[in-house]
Protein backbone atom coordinates (compact mmCIF):
# COMPACT_ATOMS: atom_id res chain seq x y z
CA UNK A 1 0.00 0.00 0.00
CA UNK A 2 1.06 3.56 -0.47
CA UNK A 3 3.02 5.37 2.19
CA UNK A 4 0.96 8.29 3.40
CA UNK A 5 2.12 11.23 5.41
CA UNK A 6 0.37 12.13 8.64
CA UNK A 7 -1.27 15.14 7.01
CA UNK A 8 -2.65 13.34 3.95
CA UNK A 9 -6.30 12.35 4.09
CA UNK A 10 -7.74 9.25 2.47
CA UNK A 11 -10.19 10.05 -0.31
CA UNK A 12 -13.07 7.77 0.70
CA UNK A 13 -15.23 8.82 -2.24
CA UNK A 14 -12.51 7.75 -4.70
CA UNK A 15 -11.88 4.51 -2.76
CA UNK A 16 -15.60 3.69 -2.79
CA UNK A 17 -15.77 4.33 -6.53
CA UNK A 18 -12.74 2.12 -7.17
CA UNK A 19 -14.14 -0.67 -4.98
CA UNK A 20 -17.52 -0.54 -6.77
CA UNK A 21 -15.77 -0.72 -10.14
CA UNK A 22 -13.69 -3.68 -8.98
CA UNK A 23 -16.75 -5.54 -7.67
CA UNK A 24 -18.55 -4.83 -10.95
CA UNK A 25 -15.63 -6.32 -12.92
CA UNK A 26 -15.46 -9.39 -10.67
CA UNK A 27 -19.20 -9.94 -11.05
CA UNK A 28 -18.96 -9.83 -14.84
CA UNK A 29 -15.91 -12.12 -14.84
CA UNK A 30 -17.75 -14.73 -12.76
CA UNK A 31 -20.85 -14.45 -14.95
CA UNK A 32 -18.70 -15.00 -18.06
CA UNK A 33 -17.15 -18.12 -16.51
CA UNK A 34 -20.64 -19.42 -15.74
CA UNK A 35 -21.74 -18.82 -19.36
CA UNK A 36 -18.61 -20.53 -20.71
CA UNK A 37 -19.27 -23.48 -18.42
CA UNK A 38 -22.83 -23.79 -19.75
CA UNK A 39 -21.52 -23.64 -23.32
CA UNK A 40 -18.99 -26.40 -22.67
CA UNK A 41 -21.64 -28.63 -21.10
CA UNK A 42 -23.89 -28.09 -24.11
CA UNK A 43 -21.00 -28.83 -26.47
CA UNK A 44 -20.26 -32.11 -24.65
CA UNK A 45 -23.92 -33.15 -24.85
CA UNK A 46 -24.11 -32.40 -28.58
CA UNK A 47 -20.75 -34.07 -29.21
CA UNK A 48 -22.01 -37.45 -27.93
N, CA, C and O atoms as CSV, one atom per row, in Angstrom:
chain,resi,resn,atom,element,x,y,z
A,1,UNK,N,N,0.837,-1.182,0.000
A,1,UNK,CA,C,0.000,0.000,0.000
A,1,UNK,C,C,0.881,1.243,0.000
A,1,UNK,O,O,2.067,1.187,0.325
A,2,UNK,N,N,0.298,2.319,-0.356
A,2,UNK,CA,C,1.056,3.557,-0.468
A,2,UNK,C,C,1.454,4.076,0.913
A,2,UNK,O,O,0.733,3.910,1.897
A,3,UNK,N,N,2.617,4.703,0.950
A,3,UNK,CA,C,3.025,5.375,2.187
A,3,UNK,C,C,2.359,6.746,2.217
A,3,UNK,O,O,2.491,7.538,1.284
A,4,UNK,N,N,1.655,7.003,3.282
A,4,UNK,CA,C,0.959,8.285,3.401
A,4,UNK,C,C,1.557,9.077,4.561
A,4,UNK,O,O,1.909,8.528,5.605
A,5,UNK,N,N,1.658,10.370,4.340
A,5,UNK,CA,C,2.121,11.232,5.411
A,5,UNK,C,C,1.018,11.420,6.438
A,5,UNK,O,O,-0.141,11.094,6.182
A,6,UNK,N,N,1.375,11.938,7.582
A,6,UNK,CA,C,0.375,12.129,8.640
A,6,UNK,C,C,-0.693,13.142,8.240
A,6,UNK,O,O,-1.828,13.068,8.711
A,7,UNK,N,N,-0.333,14.086,7.373
A,7,UNK,CA,C,-1.270,15.143,7.013
A,7,UNK,C,C,-2.170,14.793,5.824
A,7,UNK,O,O,-3.147,15.494,5.557
A,8,UNK,N,N,-1.839,13.705,5.110
A,8,UNK,CA,C,-2.651,13.337,3.951
A,8,UNK,C,C,-3.909,12.624,4.400
A,8,UNK,O,O,-3.872,11.765,5.281
A,9,UNK,N,N,-5.028,12.991,3.784
A,9,UNK,CA,C,-6.296,12.347,4.094
A,9,UNK,C,C,-6.612,11.317,3.020
A,9,UNK,O,O,-6.220,11.470,1.863
A,10,UNK,N,N,-7.317,10.278,3.411
A,10,UNK,CA,C,-7.743,9.251,2.469
A,10,UNK,C,C,-9.004,9.750,1.776
A,10,UNK,O,O,-9.932,10.238,2.422
A,11,UNK,N,N,-9.024,9.624,0.471
A,11,UNK,CA,C,-10.188,10.046,-0.314
A,11,UNK,C,C,-11.177,8.881,-0.363
A,11,UNK,O,O,-11.089,8.015,-1.233
A,12,UNK,N,N,-12.127,8.872,0.591
A,12,UNK,CA,C,-13.066,7.766,0.704
A,12,UNK,C,C,-14.009,7.685,-0.497
A,12,UNK,O,O,-14.421,6.593,-0.889
A,13,UNK,N,N,-14.347,8.818,-1.075
A,13,UNK,CA,C,-15.229,8.820,-2.242
A,13,UNK,C,C,-14.544,8.097,-3.407
A,13,UNK,O,O,-15.168,7.291,-4.098
A,14,UNK,N,N,-13.265,8.391,-3.617
A,14,UNK,CA,C,-12.512,7.752,-4.698
A,14,UNK,C,C,-12.325,6.267,-4.404
A,14,UNK,O,O,-12.436,5.440,-5.308
A,15,UNK,N,N,-12.042,5.922,-3.151
A,15,UNK,CA,C,-11.877,4.513,-2.765
A,15,UNK,C,C,-13.170,3.742,-2.983
A,15,UNK,O,O,-13.146,2.615,-3.476
A,16,UNK,N,N,-14.294,4.341,-2.619
A,16,UNK,CA,C,-15.597,3.692,-2.788
A,16,UNK,C,C,-15.867,3.459,-4.277
A,16,UNK,O,O,-16.336,2.392,-4.672
A,17,UNK,N,N,-15.572,4.451,-5.079
A,17,UNK,CA,C,-15.770,4.327,-6.529
A,17,UNK,C,C,-14.901,3.214,-7.101
A,17,UNK,O,O,-15.372,2.414,-7.909
A,18,UNK,N,N,-13.644,3.156,-6.691
A,18,UNK,CA,C,-12.739,2.115,-7.168
A,18,UNK,C,C,-13.209,0.736,-6.736
A,18,UNK,O,O,-13.146,-0.214,-7.515
A,19,UNK,N,N,-13.684,0.620,-5.487
A,19,UNK,CA,C,-14.143,-0.669,-4.984
A,19,UNK,C,C,-15.388,-1.116,-5.747
A,19,UNK,O,O,-15.511,-2.292,-6.089
A,20,UNK,N,N,-16.305,-0.199,-6.015
A,20,UNK,CA,C,-17.518,-0.540,-6.768
A,20,UNK,C,C,-17.160,-0.991,-8.180
A,20,UNK,O,O,-17.747,-1.943,-8.695
A,21,UNK,N,N,-16.207,-0.318,-8.802
A,21,UNK,CA,C,-15.771,-0.719,-10.143
A,21,UNK,C,C,-15.130,-2.102,-10.107
A,21,UNK,O,O,-15.366,-2.914,-11.001
A,22,UNK,N,N,-14.334,-2.377,-9.099
A,22,UNK,CA,C,-13.688,-3.685,-8.979
A,22,UNK,C,C,-14.721,-4.785,-8.771
A,22,UNK,O,O,-14.626,-5.847,-9.387
A,23,UNK,N,N,-15.708,-4.542,-7.909
A,23,UNK,CA,C,-16.749,-5.539,-7.674
A,23,UNK,C,C,-17.566,-5.772,-8.944
A,23,UNK,O,O,-17.961,-6.902,-9.229
A,24,UNK,N,N,-17.816,-4.724,-9.695
A,24,UNK,CA,C,-18.547,-4.829,-10.955
A,24,UNK,C,C,-17.780,-5.718,-11.932
A,24,UNK,O,O,-18.370,-6.575,-12.589
A,25,UNK,N,N,-16.461,-5.512,-12.028
A,25,UNK,CA,C,-15.630,-6.317,-12.924
A,25,UNK,C,C,-15.582,-7.775,-12.485
A,25,UNK,O,O,-15.634,-8.673,-13.325
A,26,UNK,N,N,-15.483,-8.020,-11.185
A,26,UNK,CA,C,-15.462,-9.389,-10.671
A,26,UNK,C,C,-16.785,-10.086,-10.974
A,26,UNK,O,O,-16.807,-11.248,-11.380
A,27,UNK,N,N,-17.882,-9.367,-10.774
A,27,UNK,CA,C,-19.201,-9.943,-11.052
A,27,UNK,C,C,-19.324,-10.357,-12.516
A,27,UNK,O,O,-19.819,-11.444,-12.813
A,28,UNK,N,N,-18.881,-9.509,-13.420
A,28,UNK,CA,C,-18.959,-9.834,-14.844
A,28,UNK,C,C,-18.019,-10.976,-15.206
A,28,UNK,O,O,-18.365,-11.814,-16.038
A,29,UNK,N,N,-16.854,-11.025,-14.606
A,29,UNK,CA,C,-15.907,-12.121,-14.842
A,29,UNK,C,C,-16.523,-13.453,-14.433
A,29,UNK,O,O,-16.454,-14.429,-15.180
A,30,UNK,N,N,-17.131,-13.495,-13.237
A,30,UNK,CA,C,-17.753,-14.727,-12.761
A,30,UNK,C,C,-18.945,-15.124,-13.633
A,30,UNK,O,O,-19.157,-16.308,-13.893
A,31,UNK,N,N,-19.710,-14.153,-14.078
A,31,UNK,CA,C,-20.847,-14.447,-14.953
A,31,UNK,C,C,-20.357,-15.016,-16.279
A,31,UNK,O,O,-20.974,-15.935,-16.817
A,32,UNK,N,N,-19.256,-14.487,-16.815
A,32,UNK,CA,C,-18.699,-15.000,-18.062
A,32,UNK,C,C,-18.220,-16.434,-17.894
A,32,UNK,O,O,-18.411,-17.258,-18.788
A,33,UNK,N,N,-17.603,-16.742,-16.764
A,33,UNK,CA,C,-17.152,-18.115,-16.513
A,33,UNK,C,C,-18.351,-19.057,-16.465
A,33,UNK,O,O,-18.299,-20.167,-16.996
A,34,UNK,N,N,-19.421,-18.612,-15.832
A,34,UNK,CA,C,-20.638,-19.424,-15.742
A,34,UNK,C,C,-21.204,-19.678,-17.139
A,34,UNK,O,O,-21.613,-20.799,-17.442
A,35,UNK,N,N,-21.234,-18.660,-17.986
A,35,UNK,CA,C,-21.738,-18.816,-19.356
A,35,UNK,C,C,-20.843,-19.753,-20.167
A,35,UNK,O,O,-21.347,-20.568,-20.940
A,36,UNK,N,N,-19.541,-19.649,-20.002
A,36,UNK,CA,C,-18.615,-20.531,-20.709
A,36,UNK,C,C,-18.825,-21.972,-20.261
A,36,UNK,O,O,-18.807,-22.895,-21.075
A,37,UNK,N,N,-19.023,-22.154,-18.960
A,37,UNK,CA,C,-19.271,-23.484,-18.422
A,37,UNK,C,C,-20.533,-24.091,-19.031
A,37,UNK,O,O,-20.537,-25.265,-19.402
A,38,UNK,N,N,-21.592,-23.311,-19.137
A,38,UNK,CA,C,-22.832,-23.789,-19.753
A,38,UNK,C,C,-22.593,-24.169,-21.209
A,38,UNK,O,O,-23.107,-25.183,-21.680
A,39,UNK,N,N,-21.824,-23.367,-21.913
A,39,UNK,CA,C,-21.519,-23.641,-23.318
A,39,UNK,C,C,-20.737,-24.934,-23.479
A,39,UNK,O,O,-21.004,-25.710,-24.397
A,40,UNK,N,N,-19.773,-25.172,-22.596
A,40,UNK,CA,C,-18.985,-26.403,-22.669
A,40,UNK,C,C,-19.841,-27.628,-22.371
A,40,UNK,O,O,-19.690,-28.664,-23.018
A,41,UNK,N,N,-20.733,-27.517,-21.400
A,41,UNK,CA,C,-21.637,-28.635,-21.099
A,41,UNK,C,C,-22.518,-28.942,-22.300
A,41,UNK,O,O,-22.707,-30.107,-22.653
A,42,UNK,N,N,-23.052,-27.911,-22.925
A,42,UNK,CA,C,-23.893,-28.089,-24.105
A,42,UNK,C,C,-23.087,-28.723,-25.233
A,42,UNK,O,O,-23.579,-29.623,-25.914
A,43,UNK,N,N,-21.872,-28.270,-25.435
A,43,UNK,CA,C,-20.999,-28.830,-26.472
A,43,UNK,C,C,-20.759,-30.321,-26.225
A,43,UNK,O,O,-20.806,-31.120,-27.160
A,44,UNK,N,N,-20.502,-30.694,-24.972
A,44,UNK,CA,C,-20.264,-32.108,-24.653
A,44,UNK,C,C,-21.509,-32.962,-24.888
A,44,UNK,O,O,-21.401,-34.106,-25.328
A,45,UNK,N,N,-22.681,-32.415,-24.599
A,45,UNK,CA,C,-23.920,-33.149,-24.845
A,45,UNK,C,C,-24.133,-33.351,-26.344
A,45,UNK,O,O,-24.491,-34.446,-26.780
A,46,UNK,N,N,-23.917,-32.320,-27.117
A,46,UNK,CA,C,-24.110,-32.402,-28.578
A,46,UNK,C,C,-23.061,-33.308,-29.201
A,46,UNK,O,O,-23.352,-34.020,-30.162
A,47,UNK,N,N,-21.865,-33.292,-28.676
A,47,UNK,CA,C,-20.750,-34.070,-29.215
A,47,UNK,C,C,-21.021,-35.564,-29.130
A,47,UNK,O,O,-20.572,-36.316,-29.995
A,48,UNK,N,N,-21.745,-36.013,-28.108
A,48,UNK,CA,C,-22.006,-37.451,-27.931
A,48,UNK,C,C,-22.810,-37.987,-29.030
A,48,UNK,O,O,-23.122,-39.178,-29.043
